[in-house]
Amino acid sequence: MTTLEEIEEAIARLPTAEVEELAAWLERRGKTSAVPEPDFLARAKAVWGDNPQGKSLSELVAKGRG
């Protein structure tokens, strides 16, 4: 099968039990292949700690904007 249309046509010809089995398989596959979003705050704390020294981010942004 090479196109989404061909896949949809093939699924339409499946018996109900097989469609349900396919749906369950797709659901399981989706859950196992999900990539968690990175935790940027935890990463920053791991690098600089809870109270990094120097200027605050808002100060740096304000200075960068002029």
mmJSON file of the N, C-alpha and C atoms, coordinates in Angstrom:
{"data_MODEL":{"atom_site":{
"group_PDB":["ATOM","ATOM","ATOM","ATOM","ATOM","ATOM","ATOM","ATOM","ATOM","ATOM","ATOM","ATOM","ATOM","ATOM","ATOM","ATOM","ATOM","ATOM","ATOM","ATOM","ATOM","ATOM","ATOM","ATOM","ATOM","ATOM","ATOM","ATOM","ATOM","ATOM","ATOM","ATOM","ATOM","ATOM","ATOM","ATOM","ATOM","ATOM","ATOM","ATOM","ATOM","ATOM","ATOM","ATOM","ATOM","ATOM","ATOM","ATOM","ATOM","ATOM","ATOM","ATOM","ATOM","ATOM","ATOM","ATOM","ATOM","ATOM","ATOM","ATOM","ATOM","ATOM","ATOM","ATOM","ATOM","ATOM","ATOM","ATOM","ATOM","ATOM","ATOM","ATOM","ATOM","ATOM","ATOM","ATOM","ATOM","ATOM","ATOM","ATOM","ATOM","ATOM","ATOM","ATOM","ATOM","ATOM","ATOM","ATOM","ATOM","ATOM","ATOM","ATOM","ATOM","ATOM","ATOM","ATOM","ATOM","ATOM","ATOM","ATOM","ATOM","ATOM","ATOM","ATOM","ATOM","ATOM","ATOM","ATOM","ATOM","ATOM","ATOM","ATOM","ATOM","ATOM","ATOM","ATOM","ATOM","ATOM","ATOM","ATOM","ATOM","ATOM","ATOM","ATOM","ATOM","ATOM","ATOM","ATOM","ATOM","ATOM","ATOM","ATOM","ATOM","ATOM","ATOM","ATOM","ATOM","ATOM","ATOM","ATOM","ATOM","ATOM","ATOM","ATOM","ATOM","ATOM","ATOM","ATOM","ATOM","ATOM","ATOM","ATOM","ATOM","ATOM","ATOM","ATOM","ATOM","ATOM","ATOM","ATOM","ATOM","ATOM","ATOM","ATOM","ATOM","ATOM","ATOM","ATOM","ATOM","ATOM","ATOM","ATOM","ATOM","ATOM","ATOM","ATOM","ATOM","ATOM","ATOM","ATOM","ATOM","ATOM","ATOM","ATOM","ATOM","ATOM","ATOM","ATOM","ATOM","ATOM","ATOM","ATOM","ATOM","ATOM","ATOM","ATOM","ATOM","ATOM"],
"id":[1,2,3,4,5,6,7,8,9,10,11,12,13,14,15,16,17,18,19,20,21,22,23,24,25,26,27,28,29,30,31,32,33,34,35,36,37,38,39,40,41,42,43,44,45,46,47,48,49,50,51,52,53,54,55,56,57,58,59,60,61,62,63,64,65,66,67,68,69,70,71,72,73,74,75,76,77,78,79,80,81,82,83,84,85,86,87,88,89,90,91,92,93,94,95,96,97,98,99,100,101,102,103,104,105,106,107,108,109,110,111,112,113,114,115,116,117,118,119,120,121,122,123,124,125,126,127,128,129,130,131,132,133,134,135,136,137,138,139,140,141,142,143,144,145,146,147,148,149,150,151,152,153,154,155,156,157,158,159,160,161,162,163,164,165,166,167,168,169,170,171,172,173,174,175,176,177,178,179,180,181,182,183,184,185,186,187,188,189,190,191,192,193,194,195,196,197,198],
"type_symbol":["N","C","C","N","C","C","N","C","C","N","C","C","N","C","C","N","C","C","N","C","C","N","C","C","N","C","C","N","C","C","N","C","C","N","C","C","N","C","C","N","C","C","N","C","C","N","C","C","N","C","C","N","C","C","N","C","C","N","C","C","N","C","C","N","C","C","N","C","C","N","C","C","N","C","C","N","C","C","N","C","C","N","C","C","N","C","C","N","C","C","N","C","C","N","C","C","N","C","C","N","C","C","N","C","C","N","C","C","N","C","C","N","C","C","N","C","C","N","C","C","N","C","C","N","C","C","N","C","C","N","C","C","N","C","C","N","C","C","N","C","C","N","C","C","N","C","C","N","C","C","N","C","C","N","C","C","N","C","C","N","C","C","N","C","C","N","C","C","N","C","C","N","C","C","N","C","C","N","C","C","N","C","C","N","C","C","N","C","C","N","C","C","N","C","C","N","C","C"],
"label_atom_id":["N","CA","C","N","CA","C","N","CA","C","N","CA","C","N","CA","C","N","CA","C","N","CA","C","N","CA","C","N","CA","C","N","CA","C","N","CA","C","N","CA","C","N","CA","C","N","CA","C","N","CA","C","N","CA","C","N","CA","C","N","CA","C","N","CA","C","N","CA","C","N","CA","C","N","CA","C","N","CA","C","N","CA","C","N","CA","C","N","CA","C","N","CA","C","N","CA","C","N","CA","C","N","CA","C","N","CA","C","N","CA","C","N","CA","C","N","CA","C","N","CA","C","N","CA","C","N","CA","C","N","CA","C","N","CA","C","N","CA","C","N","CA","C","N","CA","C","N","CA","C","N","CA","C","N","CA","C","N","CA","C","N","CA","C","N","CA","C","N","CA","C","N","CA","C","N","CA","C","N","CA","C","N","CA","C","N","CA","C","N","CA","C","N","CA","C","N","CA","C","N","CA","C","N","CA","C","N","CA","C","N","CA","C","N","CA","C","N","CA","C","N","CA","C","N","CA","C","N","CA","C"],
"label_alt_id":[null,null,null,null,null,null,null,null,null,null,null,null,null,null,null,null,null,null,null,null,null,null,null,null,null,null,null,null,null,null,null,null,null,null,null,null,null,null,null,null,null,null,null,null,null,null,null,null,null,null,null,null,null,null,null,null,null,null,null,null,null,null,null,null,null,null,null,null,null,null,null,null,null,null,null,null,null,null,null,null,null,null,null,null,null,null,null,null,null,null,null,null,null,null,null,null,null,null,null,null,null,null,null,null,null,null,null,null,null,null,null,null,null,null,null,null,null,null,null,null,null,null,null,null,null,null,null,null,null,null,null,null,null,null,null,null,null,null,null,null,null,null,null,null,null,null,null,null,null,null,null,null,null,null,null,null,null,null,null,null,null,null,null,null,null,null,null,null,null,null,null,null,null,null,null,null,null,null,null,null,null,null,null,null,null,null,null,null,null,null,null,null,null,null,null,null,null,null],
"label_comp_id":["MET","MET","MET","THR","THR","THR","THR","THR","THR","LEU","LEU","LEU","GLU","GLU","GLU","GLU","GLU","GLU","ILE","ILE","ILE","GLU","GLU","GLU","GLU","GLU","GLU","ALA","ALA","ALA","ILE","ILE","ILE","ALA","ALA","ALA","ARG","ARG","ARG","LEU","LEU","LEU","PRO","PRO","PRO","THR","THR","THR","ALA","ALA","ALA","GLU","GLU","GLU","VAL","VAL","VAL","GLU","GLU","GLU","GLU","GLU","GLU","LEU","LEU","LEU","ALA","ALA","ALA","ALA","ALA","ALA","TRP","TRP","TRP","LEU","LEU","LEU","GLU","GLU","GLU","ARG","ARG","ARG","ARG","ARG","ARG","GLY","GLY","GLY","LYS","LYS","LYS","THR","THR","THR","SER","SER","SER","ALA","ALA","ALA","VAL","VAL","VAL","PRO","PRO","PRO","GLU","GLU","GLU","PRO","PRO","PRO","ASP","ASP","ASP","PHE","PHE","PHE","LEU","LEU","LEU","ALA","ALA","ALA","ARG","ARG","ARG","ALA","ALA","ALA","LYS","LYS","LYS","ALA","ALA","ALA","VAL","VAL","VAL","TRP","TRP","TRP","GLY","GLY","GLY","ASP","ASP","ASP","ASN","ASN","ASN","PRO","PRO","PRO","GLN","GLN","GLN","GLY","GLY","GLY","LYS","LYS","LYS","SER","SER","SER","LEU","LEU","LEU","SER","SER","SER","GLU","GLU","GLU","LEU","LEU","LEU","VAL","VAL","VAL","ALA","ALA","ALA","LYS","LYS","LYS","GLY","GLY","GLY","ARG","ARG","ARG","GLY","GLY","GLY"],
"label_asym_id":["A","A","A","A","A","A","A","A","A","A","A","A","A","A","A","A","A","A","A","A","A","A","A","A","A","A","A","A","A","A","A","A","A","A","A","A","A","A","A","A","A","A","A","A","A","A","A","A","A","A","A","A","A","A","A","A","A","A","A","A","A","A","A","A","A","A","A","A","A","A","A","A","A","A","A","A","A","A","A","A","A","A","A","A","A","A","A","A","A","A","A","A","A","A","A","A","A","A","A","A","A","A","A","A","A","A","A","A","A","A","A","A","A","A","A","A","A","A","A","A","A","A","A","A","A","A","A","A","A","A","A","A","A","A","A","A","A","A","A","A","A","A","A","A","A","A","A","A","A","A","A","A","A","A","A","A","A","A","A","A","A","A","A","A","A","A","A","A","A","A","A","A","A","A","A","A","A","A","A","A","A","A","A","A","A","A","A","A","A","A","A","A","A","A","A","A","A","A"],
"label_entity_id":["1","1","1","1","1","1","1","1","1","1","1","1","1","1","1","1","1","1","1","1","1","1","1","1","1","1","1","1","1","1","1","1","1","1","1","1","1","1","1","1","1","1","1","1","1","1","1","1","1","1","1","1","1","1","1","1","1","1","1","1","1","1","1","1","1","1","1","1","1","1","1","1","1","1","1","1","1","1","1","1","1","1","1","1","1","1","1","1","1","1","1","1","1","1","1","1","1","1","1","1","1","1","1","1","1","1","1","1","1","1","1","1","1","1","1","1","1","1","1","1","1","1","1","1","1","1","1","1","1","1","1","1","1","1","1","1","1","1","1","1","1","1","1","1","1","1","1","1","1","1","1","1","1","1","1","1","1","1","1","1","1","1","1","1","1","1","1","1","1","1","1","1","1","1","1","1","1","1","1","1","1","1","1","1","1","1","1","1","1","1","1","1","1","1","1","1","1","1"],
"label_seq_id":[1,1,1,2,2,2,3,3,3,4,4,4,5,5,5,6,6,6,7,7,7,8,8,8,9,9,9,10,10,10,11,11,11,12,12,12,13,13,13,14,14,14,15,15,15,16,16,16,17,17,17,18,18,18,19,19,19,20,20,20,21,21,21,22,22,22,23,23,23,24,24,24,25,25,25,26,26,26,27,27,27,28,28,28,29,29,29,30,30,30,31,31,31,32,32,32,33,33,33,34,34,34,35,35,35,36,36,36,37,37,37,38,38,38,39,39,39,40,40,40,41,41,41,42,42,42,43,43,43,44,44,44,45,45,45,46,46,46,47,47,47,48,48,48,49,49,49,50,50,50,51,51,51,52,52,52,53,53,53,54,54,54,55,55,55,56,56,56,57,57,57,58,58,58,59,59,59,60,60,60,61,61,61,62,62,62,63,63,63,64,64,64,65,65,65,66,66,66],
"pdbx_PDB_ins_code":[null,null,null,null,null,null,null,null,null,null,null,null,null,null,null,null,null,null,null,null,null,null,null,null,null,null,null,null,null,null,null,null,null,null,null,null,null,null,null,null,null,null,null,null,null,null,null,null,null,null,null,null,null,null,null,null,null,null,null,null,null,null,null,null,null,null,null,null,null,null,null,null,null,null,null,null,null,null,null,null,null,null,null,null,null,null,null,null,null,null,null,null,null,null,null,null,null,null,null,null,null,null,null,null,null,null,null,null,null,null,null,null,null,null,null,null,null,null,null,null,null,null,null,null,null,null,null,null,null,null,null,null,null,null,null,null,null,null,null,null,null,null,null,null,null,null,null,null,null,null,null,null,null,null,null,null,null,null,null,null,null,null,null,null,null,null,null,null,null,null,null,null,null,null,null,null,null,null,null,null,null,null,null,null,null,null,null,null,null,null,null,null,null,null,null,null,null,null],
"Cartn_x":[0.845,0.0,0.895,0.548,1.426,0.778,-0.531,-1.172,-2.145,-2.449,-3.413,-4.777,-5.129,-6.418,-6.488,-5.407,-5.374,-5.494,-4.854,-4.93,-6.351,-6.976,-8.358,-9.298,-9.095,-9.937,-9.751,-8.508,-8.235,-8.876,-8.798,-9.41,-10.919,-11.502,-12.957,-13.422,-12.554,-12.925,-12.72,-12.085,-11.821,-13.09,-13.176,-14.281,-14.155,-15.263,-15.292,-14.284,-14.182,-13.253,-11.812,-11.45,-10.086,-9.853,-10.884,-10.765,-10.527,-11.261,-11.079,-9.69,-9.204,-7.861,-6.814,-6.996,-6.092,-6.11,-7.298,-7.418,-6.698,-6.842,-6.167,-4.651,-4.187,-2.753,-2.212,-2.944,-2.514,-2.468,-3.427,-3.463,-2.237,-1.916,-0.734,0.533,0.619,1.81,1.997,0.894,0.981,1.48,1.093,1.519,2.984,3.493,4.879,5.854,5.406,6.34,6.312,5.521,5.456,6.765,7.257,8.489,8.122,8.589,8.239,8.874,8.186,8.73,9.869,10.902,12.019,11.612,12.208,11.95,13.066,12.828,13.862,14.216,13.22,13.478,14.385,14.087,14.923,16.341,16.457,17.777,18.57,17.887,18.556,18.993,18.134,18.484,19.657,19.724,20.829,22.152,22.099,23.312,23.682,22.695,22.989,22.48,21.751,21.219,19.924,19.399,18.129,18.245,19.377,19.577,20.881,20.871,22.107,22.616,23.903,24.54,24.472,24.504,24.501,23.153,22.914,21.682,20.522,19.307,18.118,17.845,17.084,16.742,16.024,15.12,14.392,15.336,16.365,17.365,18.121,18.518,19.26,18.406,17.14,16.229,16.026,15.788,15.584,16.812,17.995,19.23,19.377,19.022,19.128,18.18,17.052,16.076,16.413,17.32,17.75,16.954],
"Cartn_y":[-1.168,0.0,1.237,2.159,3.308,4.631,4.67,5.944,5.778,6.882,6.871,6.398,6.781,6.357,4.833,4.207,2.744,2.09,2.678,2.141,2.255,3.417,3.605,2.619,2.368,1.409,0.001,-0.357,-1.684,-1.84,-0.81,-0.857,-0.981,-0.299,-0.36,-1.773,-2.589,-3.958,-4.953,-4.531,-5.443,-5.73,-6.934,-7.237,-6.369,-6.121,-5.255,-5.684,-6.96,-7.458,-7.079,-7.157,-6.81,-5.303,-4.52,-3.066,-2.699,-3.338,-3.083,-3.495,-4.62,-5.079,-4.088,-3.601,-2.613,-1.321,-0.88,0.348,0.192,-0.963,-1.211,-1.221,-1.821,-1.86,-0.448,0.36,1.733,2.534,2.304,2.987,2.613,1.315,0.871,1.445,1.439,1.948,3.432,4.179,5.605,5.904,5.094,5.313,4.977,3.985,3.571,4.421,5.095,5.865,7.354,7.737,9.151,9.568,10.707,11.236,12.295,12.159,13.16,14.509,15.576,16.904,17.141,17.86,18.105,19.013,18.787,19.601,20.644,21.791,22.813,23.392,23.548,24.1,23.16,21.875,20.906,20.902,21.027,21.051,22.283,23.437,24.671,24.592,24.051,23.922,22.959,21.924,20.977,21.649,22.604,23.289,24.422,25.271,26.482,26.463,25.427,25.373,26.157,26.232,26.918,28.437,28.966,30.427,30.788,30.844,31.141,32.556,32.702,33.995,34.854,36.148,37.057,37.733,38.242,38.976,38.019,38.502,37.681,37.65,36.678,36.551,37.8,38.337,39.531,40.709,40.83,41.894,41.693,40.462,40.174,40.428,40.044,40.258,41.75,42.489,43.931,44.606,44.204,44.78,44.427,43.197,42.769,43.514,43.946,44.675,46.161,46.616,48.017,48.9],
"Cartn_z":[0.0,0.0,0.0,-0.837,-0.967,-0.592,-0.526,-0.203,0.951,1.573,2.663,2.17,0.968,0.392,0.277,-0.165,-0.27,1.109,2.084,3.446,3.973,3.764,4.215,3.541,2.249,1.526,2.086,2.4,2.954,4.328,5.134,6.471,6.357,5.384,5.195,4.861,4.28,3.91,5.057,6.135,7.251,8.051,8.61,9.522,10.785,11.433,12.619,13.681,13.933,14.962,14.631,13.359,12.971,13.027,12.732,12.85,14.315,15.216,16.643,17.109,16.597,16.95,16.428,15.221,14.638,15.455,15.84,16.64,17.976,18.609,19.883,19.692,18.611,18.316,18.098,17.34,17.095,18.396,19.264,20.558,21.385,21.443,22.199,21.587,20.292,19.597,19.872,19.882,20.146,21.539,22.498,23.883,24.078,23.379,23.587,22.802,21.747,20.942,21.27,22.254,22.626,23.285,22.892,23.454,24.474,25.701,26.711,26.382,26.757,26.532,27.517,27.088,27.992,29.147,30.291,31.47,31.559,30.922,30.841,32.213,33.076,34.401,35.205,35.182,35.908,35.353,34.03,33.402,33.834,33.849,34.253,35.715,36.565,37.984,38.174,37.358,37.455,37.09,36.163,35.73,36.685,37.038,37.807,39.244,39.641,40.992,41.121,42.354,42.588,42.524,42.931,42.973,42.268,40.937,40.215,40.515,40.51,40.757,39.497,39.676,38.535,38.376,37.18,36.901,36.651,36.915,36.658,35.158,34.749,33.339,32.836,33.649,33.213,32.992,33.813,33.619,32.311,32.034,30.811,29.567,29.639,28.509,28.286,29.373,29.256,28.647,29.075,28.539,27.05,26.691,25.304,24.383,24.928,24.124,24.003,24.839,24.757,25.555],
"occupancy":[1.0,1.0,1.0,1.0,1.0,1.0,1.0,1.0,1.0,1.0,1.0,1.0,1.0,1.0,1.0,1.0,1.0,1.0,1.0,1.0,1.0,1.0,1.0,1.0,1.0,1.0,1.0,1.0,1.0,1.0,1.0,1.0,1.0,1.0,1.0,1.0,1.0,1.0,1.0,1.0,1.0,1.0,1.0,1.0,1.0,1.0,1.0,1.0,1.0,1.0,1.0,1.0,1.0,1.0,1.0,1.0,1.0,1.0,1.0,1.0,1.0,1.0,1.0,1.0,1.0,1.0,1.0,1.0,1.0,1.0,1.0,1.0,1.0,1.0,1.0,1.0,1.0,1.0,1.0,1.0,1.0,1.0,1.0,1.0,1.0,1.0,1.0,1.0,1.0,1.0,1.0,1.0,1.0,1.0,1.0,1.0,1.0,1.0,1.0,1.0,1.0,1.0,1.0,1.0,1.0,1.0,1.0,1.0,1.0,1.0,1.0,1.0,1.0,1.0,1.0,1.0,1.0,1.0,1.0,1.0,1.0,1.0,1.0,1.0,1.0,1.0,1.0,1.0,1.0,1.0,1.0,1.0,1.0,1.0,1.0,1.0,1.0,1.0,1.0,1.0,1.0,1.0,1.0,1.0,1.0,1.0,1.0,1.0,1.0,1.0,1.0,1.0,1.0,1.0,1.0,1.0,1.0,1.0,1.0,1.0,1.0,1.0,1.0,1.0,1.0,1.0,1.0,1.0,1.0,1.0,1.0,1.0,1.0,1.0,1.0,1.0,1.0,1.0,1.0,1.0,1.0,1.0,1.0,1.0,1.0,1.0,1.0,1.0,1.0,1.0,1.0,1.0,1.0,1.0,1.0,1.0,1.0,1.0],
"B_iso_or_equiv":[0.0,0.0,0.0,0.0,0.0,0.0,0.0,0.0,0.0,0.0,0.0,0.0,0.0,0.0,0.0,0.0,0.0,0.0,0.0,0.0,0.0,0.0,0.0,0.0,0.0,0.0,0.0,0.0,0.0,0.0,0.0,0.0,0.0,0.0,0.0,0.0,0.0,0.0,0.0,0.0,0.0,0.0,0.0,0.0,0.0,0.0,0.0,0.0,0.0,0.0,0.0,0.0,0.0,0.0,0.0,0.0,0.0,0.0,0.0,0.0,0.0,0.0,0.0,0.0,0.0,0.0,0.0,0.0,0.0,0.0,0.0,0.0,0.0,0.0,0.0,0.0,0.0,0.0,0.0,0.0,0.0,0.0,0.0,0.0,0.0,0.0,0.0,0.0,0.0,0.0,0.0,0.0,0.0,0.0,0.0,0.0,0.0,0.0,0.0,0.0,0.0,0.0,0.0,0.0,0.0,0.0,0.0,0.0,0.0,0.0,0.0,0.0,0.0,0.0,0.0,0.0,0.0,0.0,0.0,0.0,0.0,0.0,0.0,0.0,0.0,0.0,0.0,0.0,0.0,0.0,0.0,0.0,0.0,0.0,0.0,0.0,0.0,0.0,0.0,0.0,0.0,0.0,0.0,0.0,0.0,0.0,0.0,0.0,0.0,0.0,0.0,0.0,0.0,0.0,0.0,0.0,0.0,0.0,0.0,0.0,0.0,0.0,0.0,0.0,0.0,0.0,0.0,0.0,0.0,0.0,0.0,0.0,0.0,0.0,0.0,0.0,0.0,0.0,0.0,0.0,0.0,0.0,0.0,0.0,0.0,0.0,0.0,0.0,0.0,0.0,0.0,0.0,0.0,0.0,0.0,0.0,0.0,0.0],
"pdbx_formal_charge":[null,null,null,null,null,null,null,null,null,null,null,null,null,null,null,null,null,null,null,null,null,null,null,null,null,null,null,null,null,null,null,null,null,null,null,null,null,null,null,null,null,null,null,null,null,null,null,null,null,null,null,null,null,null,null,null,null,null,null,null,null,null,null,null,null,null,null,null,null,null,null,null,null,null,null,null,null,null,null,null,null,null,null,null,null,null,null,null,null,null,null,null,null,null,null,null,null,null,null,null,null,null,null,null,null,null,null,null,null,null,null,null,null,null,null,null,null,null,null,null,null,null,null,null,null,null,null,null,null,null,null,null,null,null,null,null,null,null,null,null,null,null,null,null,null,null,null,null,null,null,null,null,null,null,null,null,null,null,null,null,null,null,null,null,null,null,null,null,null,null,null,null,null,null,null,null,null,null,null,null,null,null,null,null,null,null,null,null,null,null,null,null,null,null,null,null,null,null],
"auth_seq_id":[1,1,1,2,2,2,3,3,3,4,4,4,5,5,5,6,6,6,7,7,7,8,8,8,9,9,9,10,10,10,11,11,11,12,12,12,13,13,13,14,14,14,15,15,15,16,16,16,17,17,17,18,18,18,19,19,19,20,20,20,21,21,21,22,22,22,23,23,23,24,24,24,25,25,25,26,26,26,27,27,27,28,28,28,29,29,29,30,30,30,31,31,31,32,32,32,33,33,33,34,34,34,35,35,35,36,36,36,37,37,37,38,38,38,39,39,39,40,40,40,41,41,41,42,42,42,43,43,43,44,44,44,45,45,45,46,46,46,47,47,47,48,48,48,49,49,49,50,50,50,51,51,51,52,52,52,53,53,53,54,54,54,55,55,55,56,56,56,57,57,57,58,58,58,59,59,59,60,60,60,61,61,61,62,62,62,63,63,63,64,64,64,65,65,65,66,66,66],
"auth_comp_id":["MET","MET","MET","THR","THR","THR","THR","THR","THR","LEU","LEU","LEU","GLU","GLU","GLU","GLU","GLU","GLU","ILE","ILE","ILE","GLU","GLU","GLU","GLU","GLU","GLU","ALA","ALA","ALA","ILE","ILE","ILE","ALA","ALA","ALA","ARG","ARG","ARG","LEU","LEU","LEU","PRO","PRO","PRO","THR","THR","THR","ALA","ALA","ALA","GLU","GLU","GLU","VAL","VAL","VAL","GLU","GLU","GLU","GLU","GLU","GLU","LEU","LEU","LEU","ALA","ALA","ALA","ALA","ALA","ALA","TRP","TRP","TRP","LEU","LEU","LEU","GLU","GLU","GLU","ARG","ARG","ARG","ARG","ARG","ARG","GLY","GLY","GLY","LYS","LYS","LYS","THR","THR","THR","SER","SER","SER","ALA","ALA","ALA","VAL","VAL","VAL","PRO","PRO","PRO","GLU","GLU","GLU","PRO","PRO","PRO","ASP","ASP","ASP","PHE","PHE","PHE","LEU","LEU","LEU","ALA","ALA","ALA","ARG","ARG","ARG","ALA","ALA","ALA","LYS","LYS","LYS","ALA","ALA","ALA","VAL","VAL","VAL","TRP","TRP","TRP","GLY","GLY","GLY","ASP","ASP","ASP","ASN","ASN","ASN","PRO","PRO","PRO","GLN","GLN","GLN","GLY","GLY","GLY","LYS","LYS","LYS","SER","SER","SER","LEU","LEU","LEU","SER","SER","SER","GLU","GLU","GLU","LEU","LEU","LEU","VAL","VAL","VAL","ALA","ALA","ALA","LYS","LYS","LYS","GLY","GLY","GLY","ARG","ARG","ARG","GLY","GLY","GLY"],
"auth_asym_id":["A","A","A","A","A","A","A","A","A","A","A","A","A","A","A","A","A","A","A","A","A","A","A","A","A","A","A","A","A","A","A","A","A","A","A","A","A","A","A","A","A","A","A","A","A","A","A","A","A","A","A","A","A","A","A","A","A","A","A","A","A","A","A","A","A","A","A","A","A","A","A","A","A","A","A","A","A","A","A","A","A","A","A","A","A","A","A","A","A","A","A","A","A","A","A","A","A","A","A","A","A","A","A","A","A","A","A","A","A","A","A","A","A","A","A","A","A","A","A","A","A","A","A","A","A","A","A","A","A","A","A","A","A","A","A","A","A","A","A","A","A","A","A","A","A","A","A","A","A","A","A","A","A","A","A","A","A","A","A","A","A","A","A","A","A","A","A","A","A","A","A","A","A","A","A","A","A","A","A","A","A","A","A","A","A","A","A","A","A","A","A","A","A","A","A","A","A","A"],
"auth_atom_id":["N","CA","C","N","CA","C","N","CA","C","N","CA","C","N","CA","C","N","CA","C","N","CA","C","N","CA","C","N","CA","C","N","CA","C","N","CA","C","N","CA","C","N","CA","C","N","CA","C","N","CA","C","N","CA","C","N","CA","C","N","CA","C","N","CA","C","N","CA","C","N","CA","C","N","CA","C","N","CA","C","N","CA","C","N","CA","C","N","CA","C","N","CA","C","N","CA","C","N","CA","C","N","CA","C","N","CA","C","N","CA","C","N","CA","C","N","CA","C","N","CA","C","N","CA","C","N","CA","C","N","CA","C","N","CA","C","N","CA","C","N","CA","C","N","CA","C","N","CA","C","N","CA","C","N","CA","C","N","CA","C","N","CA","C","N","CA","C","N","CA","C","N","CA","C","N","CA","C","N","CA","C","N","CA","C","N","CA","C","N","CA","C","N","CA","C","N","CA","C","N","CA","C","N","CA","C","N","CA","C","N","CA","C","N","CA","C","N","CA","C","N","CA","C","N","CA","C","N","CA","C"],
"pdbx_PDB_model_num":[1,1,1,1,1,1,1,1,1,1,1,1,1,1,1,1,1,1,1,1,1,1,1,1,1,1,1,1,1,1,1,1,1,1,1,1,1,1,1,1,1,1,1,1,1,1,1,1,1,1,1,1,1,1,1,1,1,1,1,1,1,1,1,1,1,1,1,1,1,1,1,1,1,1,1,1,1,1,1,1,1,1,1,1,1,1,1,1,1,1,1,1,1,1,1,1,1,1,1,1,1,1,1,1,1,1,1,1,1,1,1,1,1,1,1,1,1,1,1,1,1,1,1,1,1,1,1,1,1,1,1,1,1,1,1,1,1,1,1,1,1,1,1,1,1,1,1,1,1,1,1,1,1,1,1,1,1,1,1,1,1,1,1,1,1,1,1,1,1,1,1,1,1,1,1,1,1,1,1,1,1,1,1,1,1,1,1,1,1,1,1,1,1,1,1,1,1,1]
}}}
